[in-house]
Amino acid sequence: MTETIDGSLKKLIQQHWAQQNGSPFVPGHTRIQLSVPTFGWEEVWEALESLLSTQVTMGKKVRRFESMFAEYVGVKHAVMVNSGSSANLLALSVLASPLLAGHLQPGDEVITPAVTWATAVFPIANVGLVPVLVDVDLNTFDLIPEEVEKAITPRTRAILLVHLMGNPCDMDRIMAIARRHNLLVIEDSCEAHGAEYHGRKVGSFGDFATFSFFFSHHIATIEGGMLLTNNDEYAELARSLRVFGWVRDLSAKDVIALQHPEVDPRYLFVSTGYNFRPMEIQGAFGIHQMGKLERYVEVRRENARYWSRELGALPHLRVHQEAEGTRHAWFGYPIMVLPDAPFSREELMDHLEAKGVETRPIMAGNMDEQPAMRLFPYRKVGDLPNARLIHRKAFLFGNHHGIGSEQRKAIVSYVQEFVKEKTSA
């Protein structure tokens, strides 16, 4: 009976997804969304199988996804959590844990770019550390190595870099700075799935790396994130802090239990911690998403090459290019309206929205201008002129596997139409 029900459900799910062809694209009318679903019937069936089995909390499917993702990036350990934001907080919590020799202390400084997402900065303060904002490069939106050097003081202990929009940071120079000053490195790669620097995946350089699998990212587990490291001790501690600080997921759990015979080993806590567990349903999505990632990244790169060629030829706009020796993952497509343009960023964004193209600012913009920053100690290096310019002049539109030649050509025509009208007036 169960096999009959399972077979019928699986067939119905396959039929449902086979019918999701969508309507024909009509320029100027059909909406070009910021993101589209990355999953299909396989993920839905795998998740439903978990529900039907009642094995829904973190289990074998999560562990399989962890293994697959670690192998893909080229690191030893992957620890899945419930979001990329939690992954950043978990990484910093491990490095600040009293169980770690030479751990980060309250008041220690962590250098991070001024243009980023909020949860690359807030977790620094959450664990009692001091964020230090540095300016970013207008050609990449990534932190500037020279500004990192300027930011270093005797209290500096770490760099939390961000491969913003999937554009790899200058890892040779940043890692050289880190080695020279004995600094830890966390790679926020939440927008950089599949990005590479000189043939090596981002996320494999630092002491820690974080990824997000939120609905709008290259691959998704609906919600979800991953913490990566090559350090055995960091990985062990991360697995404990991920779930309350208990020992259940530790390789040394039996040894630790013998040291505390008065405590039931099922409820033995060696640290404070969180509840960052992912669901087995998220692992179910992840193991099928992995086979799609490379294709999704290549579609994004193809779109971006076309836009950079066509839009880069227009006056008053600044666009990004894939730097030599890198593989840009293009989380979205960024455009900057130059300060001397006869039109504003808002006017161009409004024009695109009226044509059905969703737009957004560049993440949280310049974090120094966010009111939440006044709630905790931080410092900045200089006046952050590039970050201030990006905050006012740059925006992005969607770039994903759901955008093909018709959509990308339509976007170019919309922008060309707007620029021509504004420059000929």
Order of alpha helices (4+ residues) and beta strands (2+ residues): alpha-alpha-alpha-beta-alpha-beta-alpha-beta-alpha-beta-alpha-beta-beta-beta-beta-beta-alpha-alpha-alpha-alpha-beta-beta-beta-alpha-beta-beta-alpha-beta-alpha
